[in-house]
Amino acid sequence: MPAQRRTAFAVALIVIAEAFGTSLWFSVNAVAESLQQGWGLDTGDIGHLTSAVQAGFIAGTFVFAISGLADRFSASRVFGACAVVGALSNAAFAGLQDWPTAALLMRFVTGLALAGIYPIGMKLVMSWAPERAGQMLGWLVGMLALGSGLPHLIRGSSLQFDWQLVLYCASLLALIGGAAVAWQGDGPHHGQRSRMRWGAILSAFGHRDFRAAAFAYFGHMWELYAFWAAAPFLIIASGLAFGNAASLTTFAVFAGGALGCIVGGLISRRWGNARVALAALAGSAAMCLIYPLLGDAPTMLSLAVLLAWGVFVVADSPQFSALAAAACDQRDVGAALAMMNSIGFAISIVSIELALAWLSDIGPRVGWLLLPGPVIGLWFLRKGWRTGPAS
């Protein structure tokens, strides 16, 4: 197979596997109604389960970053092994109604496994096409958004469903994705150290451009996962009842994010990574500000704003990763991105807990709670507009 076609095939396989693997992320959120009714949970409890995944992800990325494991071993094998662990822990959750601590633990383990799927997936696509990092990461993070919404699609595709089936389907998809990546292997530009380098991440934070991308990303993370966690409840509050309509609309929000990432990746080659990130941050900040002001606006208008918010809220994410990856030693990319992810997801736990704990009281005004995130991102990346496509 010619090298160009081989690269295109490999990237396509990796991004599809990423979608399948990250379907584990919000599998429980997709069946929140059933858990509230069958397990007696409230919105705050769903927030705790979501935060457990984030905490596991933080722990995993921290270990990968500090130890250098992400740059010492084959990325495709790490991805495959973590997909298996995540699939098993996600499926195990379904039978833990009477064991709340064990249920939280299984979500933590699922997050731990996702640390070997998401950031390692970024390293994998860049090992095939490092010269198109912004575009490739646009596809990858787009598939993360789509994959995160897949459980909502599975839930909304059946009039009568067994909620456990949603989790089992997500686990099966993760196994398929992990097996495909393990079979595919690493790309020709796969940077790898001959030994583990503890503390490699410290050198990355020594670069000014890396710090700017990382701190802008941290602001973005204050908003992103809290919005995704709150989106189903906001959609229902907009006038859609629980059930298929709400689930399918929630999936549309995630799918819009996937489209935003892909389009952003394509235009980044002309605009530059920083400009695309700034445009997405500005759009997201506008949605945070506008949505609470809609009040008793028609349902379709509220949903249109939510869908637009879904596009902007994640479109900047791959651009942050591309900017950060370009600013550090290529042999340390896995560790640098893993640490950046670890800190960002730690921030997201705070915003998720606050957003879901207060959602019943503040309703649409949750947008104002999330607004500081994109504003902070705009501040740290403000000089990026002048740098153009070379950014």
N, C-alpha and C positions, 0 to 999 in steps of 0.2 A: 504494500500500500504506500503511495507517495507520502512524503513527510507532512505536507500541508493537510491532506485528507486524514492522515493518522492523528494529527493534532486536533483537528475539528471533531473527529469521532471521540477522542479521549476527553476533550472538554465537555462535549455533549453528555457523555456518560457520567462524568463527575457531577455536573450540575443537576442531572436527573436524580442521581443517587443522593445528592444533598437534599433535594426536595423530599425524597422518601425517608431519609434519616431524620430530618427535622420535623417530620409529622408527629414525632414523639412529644414535642415541646408543649403543645396546647391540647393534647388528646383529652386530658381531664377537663379542661375548660369547655371543650365542645359538648360535654355531657353534664355541665354544671346543674342544669335543671333537674336531671335525674338524681344527681347526688344530693341536691337540696331536698328533694322529696323523699328519696329512699334512705339516705344516710342522716337526714336531719341537719344538714349544713346550712350556713348562711353565707352572704356575700364575703364577709371577712374570712371565713374558713376557706373559701375558694382562693382568696388572696394568699392564705398561708400555704396552700398546696402549690400555687404558682411560685411563690417565693422559695419553696423548698427546691424546685427545679433550678431556680437562679442560683441558690446557694451551692448546689452541687456543681453547677457549671463553673462558678467562681473557684471552688476548691480544685476542680480538675484543671482549669486553665492556669491557676497559680502553680500547681505542681509541674505542669508542662513547661511553664515559663522559667521558673526558678531552677529546675533541674536540667533544662535543656533537652528533655526527652523528645520534644517536638522536632528537634533538629539532629537528634542522634540516630533515630531509627526510621525505617521506611514509613513514610506518611500513609501510603495506601494500606499497609498492614495495621497501623494504629487505627485508621478509620474503620477498617473491617472488624477488628476486635471490639471497638467501642460500640459499633452498631449492634453487635450480638448482645453485649451487656445491656445496652439501652432497651432493646427489644424485650429481653427477658424481664427486666425490672418494670417496664411499662405494662406488660401483660399480667405480671404478678399483682399489680395494684388492684385489679378488678375483684379479687377475692378477699379484700382486707377491710370490709365494712366494720367489723367488730374489733379491729386492731388499728386505731388511729395513729399511734406512733409508728407502727410498721408501714402504714400508708404514706406517711410523711417521709419515712426513710426510703421507700421505693421511688418516690418522686425525686429525692435527693440523688439517688444512684442514677436515675435517668438523666438528671442534669450533669452529673459527673461524666457519664458516657457521651453526652452531647459536646463536652469539651474536646473530645477526640473526633468529632464529626464536623462542627462548624469551622473553627480556626484551622484545623488540619485540612479541611476542604479548600480553604483559601490558599494554603501553601501548595496544595496539589495543582490547582488550576494555574497558578503562577509558575509551577515547574514545567508546564507545557507551553505557555505563551507569556513570558514575563514582559515582553515589549508592549503588550496590550492589557496591562494590569487593570486599568480602570474599567475597560469593557468586559473583561473576563469576570472580574469581581462583581460587576453589575449583574451579570447572569447568575452568578453563584448566590449572591444575597437575595436576588429576585426569587430564586428557587427556595431559599430559606423562608422568605415570606409566604410563598405559595405552599410550601410544605407545612408551615405552621398552621395554615388555614385548611389543609386537607381534612383533618378530623371534622371540621364544621361542614365540609362538603359531604363527607360520608354520612354524618348525622342527618343532614338535610335531604339526602337522596332517597330516604325510605320513609314511607308513611307510618309504618310500624317497625320499630327497631328495638333490639336488645342493646342497651348502652354499652355493655361489655364488648360487644362486637366492634364498636368504634375503636376501642383500645387494641383489640386483637388485630384489626386491619392495619392500624398504624405500626404495630410491632412487625407484622409480616412485610410491610413496605420497607421498614428499616433493615430487615434481614436481607431483602433483595438488593437494596442499595449498597449495603456493606459487602456483600458477596461480589457485586459487580466491580466495585472499586478495588477490592483485593485482587481480583482477576486481572484488572487493567494494569495495575502497577504504577510506579512513579514516572514522572516526565523526565526528559533529558536535561532539564535545568534544575533538577532537584538538589538544592544545597544541603549538604550533610556534613556534620563534623565527625571526626574519627573518634572523638570521645565527648562525654558530656561536659558542658562548660557551665558551671554554676555561676549565676549572677550575670549572664550575658545581657540581660535586659537592661542593666544599669547603664551600659554604654549607649544603648538606644536612646534613653531619656537624656543623654548628654547632647543630642542633636536638637537644635532649635526648631527645625521644621517638624521633627517627630513630635516634640512637645506640643506644638500648635495643633497638629492633627489630632493628637491624643486628647487634649483638653476640650477641643471642639466636639470630639466623639463622646466625651463624658457628659456634656450638656445634652447632646442628642439622646443618650441612653436614659436620662432622667424622664424623657417623654415617651420613647418608643414602646417599651414593654408594658408600661402602665396603660398606655392607650390601647394596645392590643388586648390586654386583660379586661379593660373596661368596655371595649367596643360592643360585645354582645348585649350588655346591660343598657348601654346608651341606645342601641338599635331598638331594643324592646321598649324603652321609655319614649322613643320617637313615635310609637304607635303600632309597632308590629308585635303580635302576641308571640309567646313561646311556641316553638315548633319549627316546621320546615322553613317558613319565610324568614324568620330571624336567623336561622343557621345558614341559609343560602346567602343572605345579605351580609352576614359576618364573613363568610368565605369571599364574597366580592370585595370586601375591604382589604383582605389579605392579598387577593389577586391583583387589586389595584396597586398595592405596594410592590408586587413583583414586576408589574408593568413599568412603574416608576423607576425601579432599579435598572431594568434592561434599557429603557430609553435613555436614562441618565448615563449609563455606561457607553452607549453608542455616541452620544453627543459630547462625551468627555474628551474624545480625541480632537474635537474642534475647539471646544470651550476651555478644556483643562479641568482636572479633577476638582480643584478648589472652587472654581466658578459654579460647577454643577452642585457641589455641596452647599454653597452659599445660597443658590436659588432655591434648593429644597428646604433649607433651614428657614428662609424667609417665608415660603409658602406654608410651612408647618406652623410657624409662629402666628401667621395670619389666621389659620384655622383654629388654633388654640384661643385666639382673641375673639373671633367671630362666633364660634359655636355657642358659647353661653349666652350670647345676645339674641339668639333666635326666638327664645321664649315660646310662645304658642304658634310659631310658624307652621305651615303645612308640613305634614310628614315627609313628603317627597323632597322638600327643600332641606330639611334637617338631614335626611339620608344622603342627599347630594353633597352636603358639606362634609359628612362623615366619610363618604367615598373619596372626596378630594383630599381630605386629611390622611386617609389611608395611603394615597399615592405619595404625598410629600413626606410622610413621617419616616419612611425608611429609604427613600431614594438617595439620601446622602451617605448612608452607611458604607456602601462599597467604595465610595470616593475617599472616605477617611482611611480605610484600610490601604487603598492604593497610595495615598499620600504618605502614610506611616511606613509602608513597606519600602518605598523609594528612598526614605530618609535614613535607613539603617543598613548595616552589613547584611548582605543576602544570606549569609550562613546563619544569621540570627533572626531571620524573618519569623519563623514559627514561634520562637520564644517571645519576640517583641509583640506580635499580634495577640498571642495568648495572654500576656500580661495586660495589654490594653483592654482586651475583652474582660479579663478578670475584674479590673477596677470598674469598668463600665457597668458590668452586671451587678456588682456590689451596690452601685448607686441606684440601679433599677429596683432592687429589693425595697429600698426606702420609699420610692415613688409608688410602687405597686401596693405596698401595705397601706400607705396613706390614701391612695386613690380608691381602693376597694373598701377600706374601712369607713371612709367618709362619703362614698358614692350615694348611699340612700339619703343622706342629709343635704349634700350640695348639688346632686344631680349634674346637669350640664356644666355647672361652674367648675367641674373637674378640669376643664380646659385651661382655666386660669391657674390652677395648681401646677399644670404641666408646662405652662408658658415659659417659665425661667429657663428650661432646658434648651430650646432652640435659640433663645436670646443669648445665652452664654456661648453657644456654639458660634453664633454670628460674631460675637466679640473676639473670640480667640482666632477665628479664621478671617478676620476683616481685611487683612492685607493681601489675602489670596486673590481677590478680584483683579488686581493689577498685574499678577504674574502670568496670566494667560495660559495657553495650552501646554507650556513647558512645566506647569506645576504638577 
